[in-house]
Amino acid sequence: MTPACTCPSKWQTMADVPDIPILLLGEPGVGKSTFLSYPPSRLTLGDTHKPNQPLPSLRDLDQPYPFNIKLYNRPYRFEFSDTASPTHYTLLRPSVLILCYSIADPASLAALTTEWKRVVETHFNYNEDIPVIVLGLKRDVRTKEDYDGRVRAAAAYPDDDGDDGAMLKGRTVVYPQEALRIAQEMRCDRYCECSALTGELCHEVFEDIARTAAMTTTTKGGQTEGTSCAIQ
């Protein structure tokens, strides 16, 4: 079932609409704000954003950004925040965490395994079942050659000491299989990629986030056990 986006006023008076806070974490400049500025109307239509059409600007002071959606014939209100939130992000209590990195910046992926992993374990350990999604942004930077799977052998796996940073050092692009492996090792629930610039896979990613967030309102919601990680 494809989520349907609706205007916020439709459910403002409905007390039974669950509010689900969602927090985006990651290095500065990876594209979190650009991703959140993707027009909801285009998610409904399922089309792509034309590169010559500027994305709307978001003000950090307006966080959390509301996103009303209907899924499984039930309305939900998602409230998105990121690290620029007026309330310091470590004080927030999200129901879903999204760890963001830039596909054009391998170091930002390596940072998820160190700095941002520590942030999650230190500040968001109030719920061990909180779903965690790894989201690759700026997917448009990959060329067709990248998609052909021509990955250097040295980059396919980390060094013997398990240093993911060494695996990505000197690289200019992250390949899907590399990021998925790291997401699996971090025991994250899902791995997604998209480009807000072109709109590629934005609809699918928001749908994936919606399904994961909706599950937190049921007894089945929670982090994946073991090393399982679904790829979108």
Secondary structure, 3 states (H helix, E strand, C coil): CCCEECCHHHHCCCCCCCEEEEEEECCCCCCHHHHHCCCHHHHHHCCCCCCCCCCCCCCHHHCCEEEEEEECCEEEEEEEECCCCCCCHHHCCCCEEEEEEECCCHHHHHHHHCHHHHHHHHHCCCCCCCCEEEEEECHHHCCHHHHCCCCCHHHHCCCCCCCHHHHHCCCCCCCHHHHHHHHHHCCCCEEEECCCCCCCCHHHHHHHHHHHHHHCCCCCCCCCCCCCCEEC
